[in-house]
C-alpha cells in the first residue's frame, strides 16, 4: 500500500499543473486587451516601446478618436441595430422554438430541419440572394433592410438552442398553467420565457456580439455613410500608408466596452444556465 503522502503529493501536483495551464490561457486572453488599453494612452512614437504601462497617460486620444471618426453617429447606429436585431431574434426564435418543441402541426420536422440546414450555409454565401431580395423589396440602403437581414442570420442557431432547452423542461408546469386557464401564448409568456432566462442570456450575448462586430454585410446593404455601423468607422484610422495606432486602439477600446459590459451583466445568468442544463440533463 502506497504512502498517503504520495497521493497527496500527486493531487497537489496535478492541481498545480491544471491551474498553471488555466492561468496561461487566461493571460493569453487578457494580455491583448491590456495592450490595447495601454496603447490607446500612448503616442505614435511610443506605442511600440515594449512597456505595458505608459509613462504619460494621453486620455485625449479618446476624445480625438470620437471627434475624428464621428463615433457618436456610428455608435448610435450600432446600438439601434443591436437592440433591434436581438429583440427580433428573441421574439421570433422563442416563439418558433416553443412551437417546434410543444405543438403538433403538419411539416414541423421538415421546417425544423430546414432551419438547421441553414446553419451550414456560410453568411457570405447568401449575400447575392440578400442583395437581390432587398433590391426587389426596396429595402436596400435602409436600416429596416439591414435589421431584417441580421435577424435572419441569427434565427437558426437561436431556435436550435432554445428548442433543445425547451425539450428538457418538465411539461407538468405547462399542464398546471393550462388548468389555471392560460392559453398557448399565455404559457409561453408566463411559464416558458421566465424559465428560459439562462439560455436566453446566451442567445442575447451571442447575437449581440454578432451584430456589434458585423462589417461585411453593412458594406453591401448600405450606400449612405450615415447608416453604417460602428465597425466601419474603424477604417478611418487605417490610412493607406500610415496608421495612427493610439487613435485606432482608443477606438477599439470604445468599441469593446459595450460588449464587455453586456457580458458582465449576463454572467450570472450564463452560469445559472449551465447549472440548470446539468440538472435537467
N, C-alpha and C positions, 0 to 999 in steps of 0.2 A: 504493500500500500504506500502510495506516494505521500510525502510530507505535505500537510495543509499549506505550508508556506509556498510550496511550488504552485499550487492552484491560485493562491493569492497573487503571487508574482506574475503568473500567466494572465490573470484577469486585469491587473493593473497595466501590464504591457500592451495587451490588446486594446484596452480603453484609451491608453495614451496614443497609440497609433491611429485609432479611429478619430480622436479629437484633433490630432495633428493634420490628418487629411482634410477634415471638415474645416479647420482653420485656414488651411492653404486655399481651399475652394472659396471660402468667404473673402479672404484677402484679394484673390484674383478677381472677384466680382466687385468689391468695393473700391479697389485702388483706381480703376479708370474714372469712377465718379469723383473721387477725391482729387485726382489730377485735373479733371475738367474744371472743378470749382477753383482750384489753385491757379490754373492757367487763366481763368477769367478775371483774376485780380492782378495779373502781371501786365507788363508792356510787351510790345512786339519784339523787343531786343532781349528780354529776359524770360520769355515764355519757355524756352528750351534750355534753361541754365542748369537743369538737373535737380533743383531743390523743390520739395513739395510745398514748403511754406514760403510764400513770397515775402521779401524784405519790406516792401511797401505795398499796402493794400490800395488798389485802384478801383474803388467801387463805382467810379464814374463810367466804367466800361459798360455797366448795366444800363445806365441812363442813355449813353451814346448808342448802344445796341437798339434800345426801344425807339429812339428818335430816328436813327438812320435807317432802320429796317421797317419802319411803320408797323411795329409789332402790335400796337393797340388794335388796329383793324383786323389783322390776321389772327390775333389771339381770340378776339370776339367771334370771328368766323369759326374757328376750331371748336370753341365752347358750344356754339349753337349746333354745329354739325354733330359733335359727340353726344350731347344731351338728346338731340332729336333721334339720332340713329339708335342709341342704346334704349331709349324709351320705346321706339317702334319694335325693336328686336325682342325686348322683354314682353311686350304685349302680345305680339303675334306668335312668338315661339312658345310662350307659356300656354296660350290657348290651343295651339296646334299639338303640342306635346301632351296636353290633357286629353285632347280628342283621340290621339293615337294610342294613348295608354288605357283609357277607360271606356270610350264609346265604340259602338259597332256600326259600321256603315260600309257600303259596297266600295271596293277598291282601296280599302285602308292600307293593306300591306303594300300594294303597288305604289301608292303615293308616298309611303314612308321610305321604301327602297329608292324611290326617285330622289327624295331629299338626301338620302345617304350617298347616292351615286354622285350628287352634285358636289360633295365634299372632295371627290377625287379630281375634279376639274380645276386646274390652276386658275387664279384670278386673271392673269394676262390672256388666257385662252378664251375668255368671254368678252374681251374689250371690243372686238369688231361687232359682235351682236349687240352689246350695250350701246355702242355708238349709233348704230343704225336704228335701234329701238328708240333711243332718246331723240334722235332727229325726227323720226316719224311722229312721235307724241309731242314734239315741240318743247321738250324739256331739257335739251342740251343748253349749257351755259346758264343754268338756273340752279338755285340752292335745292329746290324740291327734287330735281332730277338726280343730283348727287346724293342726297339723303336716301332716296328710294334705292339707288344702286348699292349703297353701303348696307342698307337693311337687308337686301337680298344676299349680299356677301356673307353676312353673319348668321343667317337663319339656320342653315343645315346643321352646323356644329351645335348651336344653342338648342335646337329641337332634340338632337341626339342626347345631349347632356341632361336636359330636363325630363325627357321620356324615360331614360334609364333610372333617374331618381324617383319619378312617379310610379314606375312599375314596382318598386320596393316598398312603397308606402302602404300601410295597412288599410284595407277597404272598410274596416269597421267604423273608422272616423267618418267616412262619407255616408255610410248607412245611418249613423246617428244623426248627421246633419239632414239627411233626406227625411227622416222621421220627424224632425223639427220643422219641416216644411220648406227646406232650401231647394231651389231649382238647380239645374246643372251649372248655370252661371254663378248662382249663389254659393254652391260648393267650391267652385274654382276660386271665387273671391274670398270666402271666409275660411276655407279649410286648406286648399291646395297651396295658394300663394303664401300664407303665413308660415306653413311648414317647410316650404321650399326656399326660404330666405338664404340658407347657406349656399346651395348650388346656384341660386340666383346671383349671389355676390360673385361667384366665379364667372358667370355669364356676363355680368356687368363689367368686371375688370378686363376680361378677355376682349370683349368687343370695344370697350372704351380705349384700350391700348391700340387695337387695330385701327380704329377711326382716327385717333390722335396722331398716329405715325404714318397715316396713308399719304402717298405722294403722287404715284404714277397716275391713278385714276383721275385725280383732280386736274392734272395737266391735260387729260383727254376730254373731260367733261366741260371744263371752264375755258373761256377765252378772255374773260374780263379779270384783270388782276385784283379787283376789289372783292371778288368772290373766292379767291384762293385761300386754302387753309394755312396754318402756321408753318408747316414744314417747307412750303415753297419759299417763305421769307428767308430761310437759312441760306438759300442760294445767293442772296445779295452780299453775303460776307465771304463768298468764294470768288475771287477775281480770276481772270484768265491767266495771269502771271504771278500775282502776289495775293496771298490770303491773310487777312487780319485775324490771326488766331485768338488773341484775347477777346475781341468782339464776337467771334464765332463761338468760343467757349461760353461766354456770357449768354449768348442767345440760346445755346444748347441747354444751359442750366435753367434758364427761364422756361424752356420747353419741357424739361424733365420734371420740374417741380409739381405740376398738377397731377401727373401720373403717380409720382411717389406719394403725394398726399392722399390720393384715392386708395392706393394700396394700404396705407397705414390705417385709413378709416375702415376698410373692409377686412382687415387682417383677422379680427376675432371671428367674423362670420365664416371665413375660409377654414380656420381651424375647427370651428364647430361643424362645418360641412364634412370635413374628413372624419371627425369623430362619429357623426351620425351615419355616414356611409359604412363605417366599420361595424357599428352596432346593428344596422338594418341588414347588412350582408351576412 
